[in-house]
């Protein structure tokens, strides 16, 4: 009987932790999107700098 209850508690704890993670993600989604957009912009800026050796957008956009 003890061996049958262990998998049940394990599965229950996994489903609870998954729903808790999803709730935390919903709360922080705006901050996460903002951070990812910043990281993307920074990455693109550094890639352009390596090619053009300038941060001046008028030079790199042409």
N, C-alpha and C positions, 0 to 999 in steps of 0.2 A: 504494500500500500504506500509506503514511504517513497519508493522508487517511482510510483505513478504521479505523485504530487509534485515532485521536483520539476519535471518538464512543464507542468501547468503553471507553476509560479514563475518559471523562467520566461515563458511565452507572455504571460501577463505583464511582467516587468518590462519586457522589450516593447510591447505595444504601448504601455504607459509612457515610457521614455521617448518613443517616437512622437506621440502626440504632444508631449511637453516640448520637444525640439521644434515641432511645427508651430506651436504657439509662440515660442520665443522668436522664431524666424519672422512670423507675421508682425510682431511688435517692432522688430529691428529692420524690416525690409527697406524702409526709406533711407536709413543711414547706410545700409549695405550697398544700395544702388549708388548713392552719392560717392561712397568710397571707391567703388569699382569704376565709375565714370572718371574720377580723378586719376586713378591708376592708369586707365586707358589713355587719357590725354597726356599724362606724363611720359608714358611709354612712347607714344607717337612723337612727342617733342624731342625726346632723346634720340630716336631713330633718325629724325630729320637732321638733328645736329650732327650726327655721325656722318651723314652724307654731305650736307652743305656747309658744315662748320660755322653755322650762324643760327641764332634764335630769331632773326628778323623774318617775320612771316611774309613781308612783301618780296623777299628774295626767294623764299622756299615755295611760295604758291605759284610762281611763274614758270 
